[in-house]
Amino acid sequence: MSESYERERQNNARLDELSAKVSALRGVTVDIYDSSRAHEVIDSTSDTFASMTTQIKGSAGRLGRMAASGNKVAILKLSGILIATFVVLYYIWRLFF
């Protein structure tokens, strides 16, 4: 009887060890998944900023050509856009800091 009790105790100990290993493996798997999702978000953000940079460069080029044409209305529009952008950024900066 004590031999069967000892085997049962050993089986329970091994079952607990196996359960701990499975839990550790599950934790590692979840960490790998979270890390890959974080990298995916970073890559997506990088692509978005690269696209935005290209768009801003194109807009700045068009605004420069518009101002170079010598049209007074175009120069006033460009000045208004720059001043409005500065004011908006200033208020956003003041809001957070």
N, CA and C atoms as an extended XYZ file, in Angstrom:
291
Properties=species:S:1:pos:R:3:atomname:S:1:resname:S:1:resid:I:1 pbc="F F F"
N         0.813       -1.178        0.000 N   MET     1
C         0.000        0.000        0.000 CA  MET     1
C         0.869        1.258        0.000 C   MET     1
N         1.951        1.235        0.767 N   SER     2
C         2.802        2.413        0.816 CA  SER     2
C         3.524        2.625       -0.505 C   SER     2
N         3.778        1.503       -1.234 N   GLU     3
C         4.427        1.622       -2.535 CA  GLU     3
C         3.507        2.339       -3.520 C   GLU     3
N         2.241        2.017       -3.545 N   SER     4
C         1.300        2.703       -4.432 CA  SER     4
C         1.134        4.176       -4.015 C   SER     4
N         1.173        4.427       -2.726 N   TYR     5
C         1.084        5.810       -2.238 CA  TYR     5
C         2.310        6.601       -2.697 C   TYR     5
N         3.484        5.970       -2.635 N   GLU     6
C         4.725        6.642       -3.056 CA  GLU     6
C         4.682        6.934       -4.558 C   GLU     6
N         4.206        5.988       -5.350 N   ARG     7
C         4.093        6.210       -6.804 CA  ARG     7
C         3.093        7.318       -7.117 C   ARG     7
N         2.006        7.334       -6.388 N   GLU     8
C         1.002        8.387       -6.573 CA  GLU     8
C         1.604        9.752       -6.235 C   GLU     8
N         2.388        9.809       -5.179 N   ARG     9
C         3.042       11.056       -4.779 CA  ARG     9
C         4.042       11.494       -5.852 C   ARG     9
N         4.816       10.547       -6.403 N   GLN    10
C         5.769       10.865       -7.472 CA  GLN    10
C         5.040       11.340       -8.726 C   GLN    10
N         3.947       10.678       -9.066 N   ASN    11
C         3.156       11.103      -10.230 CA  ASN    11
C         2.620       12.520      -10.042 C   ASN    11
N         2.135       12.812       -8.850 N   ASN    12
C         1.622       14.156       -8.564 CA  ASN    12
C         2.738       15.198       -8.639 C   ASN    12
N         3.925       14.839       -8.145 N   ALA    13
C         5.066       15.767       -8.200 CA  ALA    13
C         5.454       16.031       -9.652 C   ALA    13
N         5.502       14.988      -10.454 N   ARG    14
C         5.853       15.163      -11.875 CA  ARG    14
C         4.767       15.934      -12.628 C   ARG    14
N         3.524       15.695      -12.257 N   LEU    15
C         2.424       16.435      -12.866 CA  LEU    15
C         2.528       17.923      -12.535 C   LEU    15
N         2.887       18.237      -11.297 N   ASP    16
C         3.080       19.633      -10.909 CA  ASP    16
C         4.242       20.262      -11.669 C   ASP    16
N         5.339       19.516      -11.845 N   GLU    17
C         6.481       20.015      -12.613 CA  GLU    17
C         6.082       20.288      -14.061 C   GLU    17
N         5.355       19.351      -14.637 N   LEU    18
C         4.907       19.508      -16.017 CA  LEU    18
C         3.970       20.703      -16.146 C   LEU    18
N         3.100       20.881      -15.198 N   SER    19
C         2.189       22.014      -15.210 CA  SER    19
C         2.958       23.333      -15.133 C   SER    19
N         3.986       23.385      -14.304 N   ALA    20
C         4.813       24.593      -14.192 CA  ALA    20
C         5.529       24.876      -15.505 C   ALA    20
N         6.036       23.827      -16.168 N   LYS    21
C         6.723       24.013      -17.450 CA  LYS    21
C         5.755       24.501      -18.520 C   LYS    21
N         4.556       23.966      -18.547 N   VAL    22
C         3.550       24.397      -19.521 CA  VAL    22
C         3.181       25.863      -19.274 C   VAL    22
N         3.033       26.239      -18.015 N   SER    23
C         2.711       27.630      -17.684 CA  SER    23
C         3.843       28.564      -18.120 C   SER    23
N         5.088       28.135      -17.895 N   ALA    24
C         6.229       28.943      -18.315 CA  ALA    24
C         6.264       29.076      -19.831 C   ALA    24
N         6.006       27.987      -20.535 N   LEU    25
C         5.981       28.022      -21.998 CA  LEU    25
C         4.869       28.936      -22.502 C   LEU    25
N         3.715       28.878      -21.852 N   ARG    26
C         2.609       29.755      -22.231 CA  ARG    26
C         3.006       31.223      -22.025 C   ARG    26
N         3.686       31.511      -20.922 N   GLY    27
C         4.135       32.878      -20.657 CA  GLY    27
C         5.114       33.366      -21.712 C   GLY    27
N         6.055       32.500      -22.101 N   VAL    28
C         7.026       32.863      -23.144 CA  VAL    28
C         6.306       33.102      -24.469 C   VAL    28
N         5.356       32.259      -24.800 N   THR    29
C         4.600       32.410      -26.045 CA  THR    29
C         3.840       33.734      -26.068 C   THR    29
N         3.211       34.077      -24.969 N   VAL    30
C         2.482       35.346      -24.880 CA  VAL    30
C         3.442       36.525      -25.002 C   VAL    30
N         4.615       36.435      -24.367 N   ASP    31
C         5.608       37.506      -24.470 CA  ASP    31
C         6.101       37.684      -25.902 C   ASP    31
N         6.327       36.570      -26.596 N   ILE    32
C         6.759       36.644      -28.001 CA  ILE    32
C         5.665       37.291      -28.849 C   ILE    32
N         4.427       36.913      -28.617 N   TYR    33
C         3.311       37.494      -29.364 CA  TYR    33
C         3.210       38.996      -29.104 C   TYR    33
N         3.302       39.401      -27.842 N   ASP    34
C         3.235       40.828      -27.509 CA  ASP    34
C         4.375       41.604      -28.150 C   ASP    34
N         5.558       41.012      -28.132 N   SER    35
C         6.715       41.674      -28.736 CA  SER    35
C         6.535       41.834      -30.250 C   SER    35
N         6.020       40.803      -30.897 N   SER    36
C         5.816       40.901      -32.350 CA  SER    36
C         4.743       41.934      -32.674 C   SER    36
N         3.706       42.036      -31.853 N   ARG    37
C         2.673       43.059      -32.063 CA  ARG    37
C         3.258       44.457      -31.882 C   ARG    37
N         4.137       44.609      -30.894 N   ALA    38
C         4.764       45.907      -30.654 CA  ALA    38
C         5.635       46.302      -31.850 C   ALA    38
N         6.375       45.350      -32.395 N   HIS    39
C         7.206       45.641      -33.569 CA  HIS    39
C         6.333       45.980      -34.775 C   HIS    39
N         5.211       45.314      -34.908 N   GLU    40
C         4.293       45.595      -36.005 CA  GLU    40
C         3.755       47.019      -35.898 C   GLU    40
N         3.424       47.440      -34.697 N   VAL    41
C         2.928       48.810      -34.478 CA  VAL    41
C         4.034       49.816      -34.789 C   VAL    41
N         5.260       49.525      -34.358 N   ILE    42
C         6.384       50.427      -34.625 CA  ILE    42
C         6.615       50.544      -36.127 C   ILE    42
N         6.593       49.422      -36.842 N   ASP    43
C         6.783       49.460      -38.292 CA  ASP    43
C         5.675       50.256      -38.973 C   ASP    43
N         4.449       50.055      -38.535 N   SER    44
C         3.323       50.786      -39.101 CA  SER    44
C         3.460       52.285      -38.849 C   SER    44
N         3.879       52.637      -37.648 N   THR    45
C         4.066       54.048      -37.305 CA  THR    45
C         5.183       54.658      -38.136 C   THR    45
N         6.259       53.919      -38.330 N   SER    46
C         7.368       54.408      -39.153 CA  SER    46
C         6.914       54.654      -40.583 C   SER    46
N         6.129       53.735      -41.131 N   ASP    47
C         5.614       53.905      -42.487 CA  ASP    47
C         4.704       55.130      -42.578 C   ASP    47
N         3.880       55.336      -41.556 N   THR    48
C         2.970       56.482      -41.544 CA  THR    48
C         3.754       57.787      -41.515 C   THR    48
N         4.792       57.854      -40.663 N   PHE    49
C         5.582       59.071      -40.588 CA  PHE    49
C         6.370       59.315      -41.873 C   PHE    49
N         6.844       58.259      -42.507 N   ALA    50
C         7.558       58.415      -43.776 CA  ALA    50
C         6.616       58.972      -44.836 C   ALA    50
N         5.394       58.467      -44.870 N   SER    51
C         4.404       58.965      -45.816 CA  SER    51
C         4.059       60.422      -45.521 C   SER    51
N         3.899       60.743      -44.243 N   MET    52
C         3.573       62.112      -43.859 CA  MET    52
C         4.707       63.065      -44.232 C   MET    52
N         5.952       62.633      -44.052 N   THR    53
C         7.103       63.464      -44.413 CA  THR    53
C         7.100       63.756      -45.901 C   THR    53
N         6.816       62.747      -46.707 N   THR    54
C         6.764       62.941      -48.155 CA  THR    54
C         5.660       63.927      -48.532 C   THR    54
N         4.503       63.794      -47.900 N   GLN    55
C         3.392       64.706      -48.177 CA  GLN    55
C         3.723       66.133      -47.768 C   GLN    55
N         4.367       66.306      -46.621 N   ILE    56
C         4.733       67.647      -46.159 CA  ILE    56
C         5.764       68.270      -47.090 C   ILE    56
N         6.729       67.480      -47.543 N   LYS    57
C         7.721       68.002      -48.486 CA  LYS    57
C         7.054       68.449      -49.780 C   LYS    57
N         6.112       67.667      -50.270 N   GLY    58
C         5.389       68.050      -51.481 CA  GLY    58
C         4.581       69.321      -51.285 C   GLY    58
N         3.922       69.426      -50.165 N   SER    59
C         3.131       70.634      -49.869 CA  SER    59
C         4.031       71.846      -49.734 C   SER    59
N         5.156       71.662      -49.069 N   ALA    60
C         6.088       72.784      -48.915 CA  ALA    60
C         6.628       73.222      -50.270 C   ALA    60
N         6.897       72.270      -51.143 N   GLY    61
C         7.369       72.615      -52.489 CA  GLY    61
C         6.322       73.398      -53.268 C   GLY    61
N         5.059       72.964      -53.176 N   ARG    62
C         3.992       73.687      -53.869 CA  ARG    62
C         3.816       75.096      -53.296 C   ARG    62
N         3.900       75.203      -51.964 N   LEU    63
C         3.784       76.522      -51.349 CA  LEU    63
C         4.942       77.423      -51.764 C   LEU    63
N         6.132       76.869      -51.861 N   GLY    64
C         7.299       77.643      -52.300 CA  GLY    64
C         7.150       78.127      -53.726 C   GLY    64
N         6.653       77.248      -54.608 N   ARG    65
C         6.431       77.661      -56.001 CA  ARG    65
C         5.355       78.742      -56.079 C   ARG    65
N         4.334       78.603      -55.231 N   MET    66
C         3.255       79.588      -55.212 CA  MET    66
C         3.794       80.943      -54.763 C   MET    66
N         4.643       80.935      -53.746 N   ALA    67
C         5.203       82.188      -53.252 CA  ALA    67
C         6.196       82.772      -54.252 C   ALA    67
N         6.926       81.916      -54.961 N   ALA    68
C         7.915       82.384      -55.932 CA  ALA    68
C         7.261       83.007      -57.153 C   ALA    68
N         6.006       82.685      -57.389 N   SER    69
C         5.332       83.244      -58.565 CA  SER    69
C         5.092       84.746      -58.414 C   SER    69
N         5.186       85.257      -57.196 N   GLY    70
C         5.061       86.691      -56.982 CA  GLY    70
C         3.630       87.145      -56.785 C   GLY    70
N         2.701       86.261      -56.743 N   ASN    71
C         1.306       86.605      -56.538 CA  ASN    71
C         1.115       87.055      -55.092 C   ASN    71
N         0.646       88.285      -54.893 N   LYS    72
C         0.511       88.826      -53.544 CA  LYS    72
C        -0.503       88.037      -52.717 C   LYS    72
N        -1.581       87.595      -53.328 N   VAL    73
C        -2.581       86.812      -52.603 CA  VAL    73
C        -1.967       85.488      -52.152 C   VAL    73
N        -1.172       84.876      -52.995 N   ALA    74
C        -0.523       83.618      -52.646 CA  ALA    74
C         0.454       83.810      -51.491 C   ALA    74
N         1.182       84.913      -51.509 N   ILE    75
C         2.127       85.200      -50.426 CA  ILE    75
C         1.371       85.431      -49.124 C   ILE    75
N         0.237       86.124      -49.182 N   LEU    76
C        -0.560       86.344      -47.971 CA  LEU    76
C        -1.120       85.017      -47.443 C   LEU    76
N        -1.563       84.153      -48.348 N   LYS    77
C        -2.055       82.840      -47.920 CA  LYS    77
C        -0.945       82.049      -47.240 C   LYS    77
N         0.227       82.045      -47.829 N   LEU    78
C         1.357       81.329      -47.251 CA  LEU    78
C         1.693       81.886      -45.872 C   LEU    78
N         1.719       83.193      -45.748 N   SER    79
C         2.001       83.818      -44.448 CA  SER    79
C         0.928       83.453      -43.432 C   SER    79
N        -0.320       83.468      -43.834 N   GLY    80
C        -1.413       83.113      -42.932 CA  GLY    80
C        -1.311       81.665      -42.459 C   GLY    80
N        -0.981       80.776      -43.384 N   ILE    81
C        -0.831       79.365      -43.019 CA  ILE    81
C         0.301       79.193      -42.018 C   ILE    81
N         1.422       79.840      -42.263 N   LEU    82
C         2.554       79.726      -41.345 CA  LEU    82
C         2.232       80.292      -39.967 C   LEU    82
N         1.595       81.439      -39.924 N   ILE    83
C         1.239       82.047      -38.636 CA  ILE    83
C         0.210       81.187      -37.903 C   ILE    83
N        -0.787       80.701      -38.612 N   ALA    84
C        -1.811       79.859      -37.985 CA  ALA    84
C        -1.190       78.569      -37.439 C   ALA    84
N        -0.289       77.981      -38.189 N   THR    85
C         0.381       76.772      -37.730 CA  THR    85
C         1.184       77.047      -36.465 C   THR    85
N         1.906       78.141      -36.459 N   PHE    86
C         2.687       78.507      -35.283 CA  PHE    86
C         1.791       78.717      -34.066 C   PHE    86
N         0.671       79.423      -34.247 N   VAL    87
C        -0.245       79.693      -33.132 CA  VAL    87
C        -0.857       78.396      -32.605 C   VAL    87
N        -1.279       77.527      -33.488 N   VAL    88
C        -1.868       76.255      -33.060 CA  VAL    88
C        -0.839       75.421      -32.296 C   VAL    88
N         0.366       75.316      -32.821 N   LEU    89
C         1.409       74.562      -32.126 CA  LEU    89
C         1.736       75.178      -30.773 C   LEU    89
N         1.739       76.521      -30.697 N   TYR    90
C         1.999       77.205      -29.440 CA  TYR    90
C         0.936       76.858      -28.404 C   TYR    90
N        -0.343       76.894      -28.783 N   TYR    91
C        -1.411       76.582      -27.830 CA  TYR    91
C        -1.410       75.106      -27.430 C   TYR    91
N        -1.077       74.241      -28.357 N   ILE    92
C        -0.965       72.822      -28.009 CA  ILE    92
C         0.184       72.625      -27.023 C   ILE    92
N         1.287       73.291      -27.274 N   TRP    93
C         2.435       73.199      -26.371 CA  TRP    93
C         2.063       73.702      -24.981 C   TRP    93
N         1.366       74.828      -24.921 N   ARG    94
C         0.956       75.401      -23.624 CA  ARG    94
C        -0.058       74.504      -22.908 C   ARG    94
N        -0.892       73.812      -23.671 N   LEU    95
C        -1.901       72.950      -23.094 CA  LEU    95
C        -1.278       71.762      -22.350 C   LEU    95
N        -0.234       71.205      -22.917 N   PHE    96
C         0.391       70.024      -22.330 CA  PHE    96
C         1.525       70.344      -21.368 C   PHE    96
N         2.168       71.494      -21.497 N   PHE    97
C         3.314       71.794      -20.639 CA  PHE    97
C         3.102       73.060      -19.914 C   PHE    97
